[in-house]
Amino acid sequence: MKVLAILALLGVVLTWYAIWGREILKRSPWFQPLFDWIEPWEVTLYKKSQTILFARLKMISGVVLMVLTQAGTIDLTPIMPLVPDAYEPYLRIAFNLLPLVLTLMGAVDEKLRNATTLPIEVVAVTDKDVAENPKVAAAVETAVAAKAEAVAAVQEAKAT
């Protein structure tokens, strides 16, 4: 149980760090050695993406729930009197599938984050707006080209 509490605390700290802590701590020169040390870990673990961090935390929570369910640590008996007998098997099936669903949701979130490569303002433009407005079409084309150039430059820099 202590291990689970430590993992939960670690998840909360990582979440706070990714959402607010990094920006707050980055302002202070006192924390610069910490960022010099931690930044390679951020890139390796979650590509410094809050979305990927949350997706991976979701996957880990699904795995932890699966282990707890298999170990018999989570008990449904306190809520079973509230469930009609006809629905009890469905509740047990749904409860047993919950860890799998959480893990799959995390995997889907990470896949979607890796597939999303443009700012949401560019992605949210309708095809009709692109077709009817040349300025919008040019802006979308510029964003796509800039993304391709930036990715190529980063890959080239990594290769050397």
Secondary structure, 3 states (H helix, E strand, C coil): CHHHHHHHHHHHHHHHHHHHHHHHHHCCHHHHHHHHHHHHHHHHHHCCCHHHHHHHHHHHHHHHHHHHHHHCCCCCCCCHHHCCHHHHHHHHHHHHHHHHHHHHHHHHHHHHHHHCCCCHHHHCCCHHHHHHCHHHHHHHHHHHHHHHHHHHHHHHHHHC
